[in-house]
């Protein structure tokens, strides 16, 4: 059992002391105010050395470098497994969530008795695209609406899941609002009717403590671009151990084979472990690139990161209120992920100017500006960000 998080007062001290010790590992932070870890985490200095290691292996070992490169797939998976509290051998690396969703969608057959796919209307679009395309094979997509554009009613999700449901590909944290869904409660309903939860953890991994075993999900996925500070290309898939042998993905490749280098033909002979969910040649460079960020998050521990995040996002919300902006993310800490979303007239233009001045954030249509402090953020950087935003809106400043 994980220890209880420290009181908020202690965390306030930790955020200025213990966690900021890690800031030196991110020298890029010296040149900007980086509040965009919900979209792209800051690059660790160690990533440059790790990428050099990959290139040196390529240069010095040529084709024999694969004896070093392929084990990195399992090493990367083990780093992710530690962060999401997954059993050994239940995680495999991929390039991105789009591919992962396509692999999982290809596992299922749709019959008149069981053909329903349920997900929320605030889903990240790429996931919706994959499942909507499954309707060509007989799936029926049921999209649960949002009443306010920010949250999804848990009971509405539960009520949409029935004995006709095959899978529920749901966001753990809504990308556009940082709203945390009650994955455990929704998973319990899915399990009771024989449906599978596919939990998209992209907006939660590295910022919210995750225990995929406790949640009870059949599948979980995410990547390293955001809070894991690993850049693009290092997506990951968790499959519950008892589910691993149950499916033979149609979207597959030679590394999903039980013996890839035997070059057997013509049919696929699936590996009897998590590698059966692998496709073609893995993107090795991305695994080296993402190693430092994953290792740092694993060493710090997400519970401490979460506590600091709540402190700094609360500070940001106080600024939003003071400036009279519209808050489009939850006030409740229990429902709020790692980002704060707010809107005002002209927000998109202000966002562009903030980025030009290296106060990094982003803007999403319909919800406004998104910011996300992380473990390496100084408390005063939240103040600096909103002070700069005020300058831009008033027409002053550089």
N, C-alpha and C positions, 0 to 999 in steps of 0.2 A: 504494500500500500504506500502511495506517495505521501510525503509529509504535508501537513496543512501549510498553506501559504502564510508568510509573516504578516503581521498587522500593517496597515497602510502607512502608518507613521514611520515604521522601520524601513519600509520600501522606499519612502521618499529619500531617506538617507542613502540607501543602497543605490538608488538610481543616480545619485551624484558621486558615489564612491565606487562600490564594487563593480557595477556593470560598466561604468565608464572606463574601467581599466582596459576593456576590449576595444575601445575607440582607436587606440594607436594602431590596431591591425587594419584600419580602414583610412589610410592617409588621404584618400579622395575627399573625405569629409572636411579637410582643412580648407577647401576651395569653394564650398557651397553650403547651403542649408538643405539637407536631403530629407524631405518628408514624403517620400514616394515609395517606401518599401512595400506598400501594398501592390505596386505595379512592377517595380524593379529595385531589388535590394542593392545596396552599395557594394562595390567590388572589394574583396579583401586583398591586401597586398600579397598574401601567400598564393593567390590564384595565378599570379604571374610565374612564380617558381614552379607551380604544379603543371601549368601549361608547357613550360620549358622542359619539364621532365618527360611529358608526352612526346614533344618534338625530338628530344634527344634520343628517346627509345626508337622512334621512327628513323632518325638519321643513322644511329649506330647499329641497330639490329635488323633493319629492313623487315622482311616478312616474318622473321623470328620474334619480332616485337609482340606478336599476338599472344605469346606465352605470358607476357606481362599485362597486356591490354585486357584480355578476356576476364582474368580474375578481378579486374577493377569493376566489372559489372556487379559481381556479388559483393564486393567491398562497399560500393555505393549503396546497394540495396540494404546492406547491414546498417549503414549510417542512417538511412531513412527509417528502418525498422526500430532503431533505438528511439528516434524522435516520436514515432507514432505508437510506441509500445506494442509492436507486432512480434509474433513468434519468429524465430530464425527460419529462413527458407520460405517465407510467405510474401516476399516483396521481389519484384523484378523491375528493371529500369526500361524506360521507353523514351521517345523523343518529346512527346507532348500529350495533353489530355485528349485532344481530338482523335489521335491515333488510338489511344487507350479505349476511348468510348466505342470506336469502330470495332476494335477487337472484341470487346465485351458484347456489343450488339450482335456480332456474328456468332456468338455462342448459342443464341436462343432461337427456338422455332415457335411460330405463332399459329395457334389453332383457334377455331371459333370459341372454344371453351376457355382459353387462356391466351389473350393477345394484347393485353392492356399495358401501356407504358405511362407512368404518372410522374410528372415533375412540375416545378413551380414556374409561374410566368416571369419571374425575375431571374431565371436561369441565365448563365453566361451564354451568349448566342451560339458559340461553336458546338456546345453540347446539344442544344436544341436541333441544330442542323443535322447532326448524326441521327438522332432518334426520329425526327420527322421523315428522314429518308427511309427508315425502316418500315414505314407505312406501305412502301412498294412491295414489301414481303408479307404484308398482312397484319402488321402491328396497328394498334389504335392508340394514338397519343391523346392523353387527357392532361391538359395544362391547367393547373390550379391558379386562379387569379389572385392578385394582391388588391386588397381594398384601399390601400393608401399609397402604393408605389414604393413602399419602404420595407414592409413586413409581409410575411406569409402566415396566415392563420394555421396553427398546428392542427387543430381539429379538422379544418378543411382538407389538409393533406391526408390525415388519417381516414376521413370519410371517403376520399376518392380511391383509396386502396381497398380492393375486394378480392374475392376468389378468382377473378378473371385477370388479375394483375400478374404480369411476368416480372417486371423490374421497376424500380423507383430510382432513377438517376437524379439525386438531389444535391443541392449546394449545402455544405455545412454552414458557410457564411456567405450571404448574398453579396456579390461583387460590387453592386452599385450603391449599397446602403450600409454594409457591415452588420446587417442583422443576422444573429445566430439562430439557426433553426434547431428545434428540439429533436436532434437526430435519434437519440435513444428511444424516445416515445414513438416516433414514426417508424423506427426499425422494429419495435415490438409488434406493431400492427402488421407490418409487412411479413414478418416471420410467422405470425399466427395464421396467415392465409397462404403461406408457401411462396411468397414473392421475395425478390432480392433487392436489398438496398445497395446502390452504387453511390458512395459518398464522395463528392468532389470537395477535396480539402484544400484547394489552392489558396483560398483566402484565410485559412486557419492554421495550416502547418507552419510551425515556427513562431507563432504568436499566441496561439491558444493551446493549452495542454490537450493532447490527443491520446486516447486509448481505444484503438479500433476493436480490441477484444471486448472491452467493457461495453462499448456501443452496440456490439453485436452485428455489425454490418457484414454483408457477404463480400463486398468489394469496396476499396477506397483508392483514390488516385489524387495526384497533384503534381507539382513540379518544383523546381528550385529557383525560378526566376524572381520570386517575390521575397518573402520574409526569410528564406533560406540563403539569400545572397549568393546564389550560384549561377546566375545568368541563364539564358535559354538553352534548351536541348537535353535537359536531364529530368524528364518526367518519370513518374514512378507509379506502379500498380501494386496494391495489396490484394491478395485473394485469401479468404479464410481457409485454413488448411484443409478442412473437410470438404470444401467446395472445389479445391484445385483439381482433383481427378474427375469431376463430374462433367466437364465441358471440353469440347474440341473446337476451338475457334476456327471459323472459316477464313477470317483474316489472319493469315499465318505467314510463316517464312522458314527459311532453312535453320535458323537458330531456335525454332520451336520444336525441332526434331530431336528424337532421342539420341541420335548420333550424327550431328551436322556434317562432319567431315568424312562420313561414309558415303555421302552423295547418293543415297538410295533413291530409286525412281519406281513407279511414277507417283505413288500416293504418299501423303504425309504419315509418318509414324511419330506420334506425339511423345515428347518427353514426359516422364511420369512425375515430374516435380514442377515448380513454379515456372520453369523455362518453357513449358508448353504454351504459355501466354506471350512468349516473345515472338517477334516477327523476323525481319531480315537483319542484316548486319547492324549491330548497335553503334550508336554515335559515341565513340570512345572519347574523343577530345572533350566533349561536354561533361563527361564523368570526371575527368581531371580538373576541368574548369570549376566544377561545382563542389569539389572535395573540401576546400577550405571553409566555405560557408556552412556546409552541413556539419562539419566537425566542430566548428565554433558553437553553433546552436546546440549541438548535442552535449558539449562540455558545459555550457552555461546552464542549460536546463530551461525548458519553456515556462515552467511555473514562475520563475523569477522574472523572465521577460514579460509575461502576462501582467504581473503586478505593476511593473514600471509602465507598461503600455496603458493600463487603466488610469494611472496617475496623470500621464501626459495627455491622453485623449480627454480626460475631464478638464484639464487646463485649457485645451483647445475649444471645448464646448463653451466654457465660460467666456472666451473671446467671441465666439459666434453670437452668443446672447448679448454681450455688451455692444457689439456692432450692429445688432438688429437684423442679422441674416436669418434665412430660413434653414433650420437644421433638418437634414434628410437622413440622419442616422440615429439609432436609438440612444436615448438618455440613460436607460437602465444599463448598468454594468453587466448584468447577467445576460443581456441580449445584444451587447455591443462588441463587435470584433475589434480589429486593430486600427481601423480608420475612422475619421470623422468627415462627414459629407455635408456641405452647406452650399446655399445658392443665394444669388442676388442678381439684379439686373446688370448685365455686362460681365458676368463671371467668366465666360469663355475668353474674352479679350484680356481680362486681368490675369487669368491663368497663363496665357501666352507670354505676357510681360514678366510675370514672376519667374517663369522658366528661363527667359532671356537673361534675367538678372541672377540666375543660378539659385533661386529659391524653388527647388524642384517639387512639383505637385502635378496633378492632372485634372481634367474636366471631363465629365460624362453627360451627354444630353439628358435633360429632364431631371437631373439631380444636382448638378453643379460641380464644385471643386472638391476633390478628395485629397486628404492628407493623412499620413500615417507615421508617427514617431516610432522608433524602434529602440532596441537596447543601447545602441550607440548614440542616441540623440541626447543632447544637453537640454535641460529644462528651458534655458534662456533662448534656445533656438525656436521654440514655439512662440515666444514673445517677439523675437526678431522677424519671424515670418509674418505675423499679423501686423506688426509695425510697418513692414514693407508693403503689405497689401493696402494698408491705409494710405500710404504715400502715393501709391499708384492710383487709387481711386480719387484722391484729392488733386492729382495732377502735379504733385511735387516729386522731388527725388530725381535721380539721374535718368 
